Amino acid sequence: MALNTEKVLAMNGGQGKSSYARNSSLQGKFLRFLQPFLQECIAHMNITPCNKFAIADLGCSSGPNSLFIAHTISTEIQDKYMAMSLPKPELQVFFSDLPSSDFNLLFQSLPPPPKGDKQEEEEEDDNEKNGTIKTRCNYFAAGVAGSFYNRLFPKNSLHFVHSNFSLHWLSQVPAEIEDKRSRSWNGGRVFISKDGPVEVGEAYLRQFQKDFHSFLRARSEEVVAGGCMFLSLLGRPDECEDPRDQGPFATVWDILHASFNDMVIQGVIEEDKRDSFNLPFFSPSSLELRAEVEKEGSFTVKRIDYFSVLGQPRFETENIKDEDIGRMVANHSRAVLEGMISAYFGSEVVNPLYENFAKRAAGNASQVMESILHGGEFFVVLGRKQD
Ligand SMILES: C[S@@+](CC[C@H](N)C(=O)[O-])C[C@H]1O[C@@H](n2cnc3c(N)ncnc32)[C@H](O)[C@@H]1O
């Protein structure tokens, strides 16, 4: 049975040691790196007077990154209305993710909503007087649980859509790679690998095309004409034509693959069980992304950039010990994959797997760091065409 991502993918909730909230600084660094491009995208956006401006962050998860993004976008939009001397609309931010996401943590960490016009004229409330409330959001927040591969919002209701580090997750593992009789059988591996069958890479690419098409189709109904989407996701350079070559980030997947192998050798995981497990993940190239946008037809590509942050002045590389690099990468990977791995293999597998992973990553620290910092991401700016 092909793994259905929407049922098993869940970032680790809460604020504990293994939580996504405490292990998402790498994704956060990408967000900060992208901030000027996001600001530029909003600066170039055509805006018109409206009472309510709706923003959606798809695959928002919980923790500091979700709040940072909502604050950045809402502030830019407000400033843009002010700069154009247009009346400021009320802003609504929809935080959207799979139902398994920790929405409670997200909403507990949000500052209070803005005051209404009438309230603004009234005196400060008690919480403000005694200093419990220091800042307020400049938007009204709402949570929307569901898969972004389906419709999530009413027609023509969104003005700006954002998504970071999420669209490389497929809705499911391509069914054919788990069929032992098929040429696409991916036995012995947990993901695409350069030395695996060509058919496996092709099957993953087909699944990505299908999913990204569904994403665009759903958003084409929800985003108003002239509305904008700013999407960033892991990707591979166009030179990696063969989808089996998943680009620089593949080093991290190879380590995970080797750790799974060690678990099989040590008898922690049965071989058959490992053989039937595959990650629902795919790094597209910019050509593959662009082709899907053009095929679907509702959006124009305003900008598409593949970048790696290595050596960028805004992205500081820390001087950390190999052991700490191994631990950090293991913690980041665990915060994202623990839910899925536990659901498939049982929770007892997670500690030994990630102890092994941390050691292997420490043993290859410089390659791992290079892979993470050089591991490319795309950002794509799409504008909704007039129907
Ligand atoms: C690595 S987290 C990124 C979170 C946040 N955007 C950030 O930048 O830190 C990926 C998120 O995508 C969500 N996700 C994956 N597939 C999804 C789907 N089909 N629909 C909605 N969310 C999805 C996951 O649940 C997870 O919260």
The ligand as an ORCA input file, in Angstrom:
! r2SCAN-3c Opt
* xyz 0 1
  C       9.289     21.485      6.727
  S       7.706     22.059      7.145
  C       7.792     23.777      6.689
  C       7.054     24.636      7.677
  C       7.185     26.146      7.492
  N       6.588     26.566      6.232
  C       8.621     26.605      7.586
  O       9.096     27.217      6.628
  O       9.249     26.382      8.612
  C       6.695     21.373      5.849
  C       5.215     21.535      6.150
  O       4.459     21.173      4.994
  C       3.299     20.527      5.442
  N       2.716     19.737      4.332
  C       3.274     18.722      3.646
  N       2.405     18.248      2.747
  C       1.274     19.002      2.862
  C       0.014     18.999      2.198
  N      -0.274     18.117      1.230
  N      -0.896     19.918      2.561
  C      -0.623     20.830      3.538
  N       0.552     20.881      4.207
  C       1.483     19.966      3.873
  C       3.797     19.655      6.585
  O       2.756     19.210      7.408
  C       4.761     20.611      7.274
  O       4.159     21.352      8.291
*
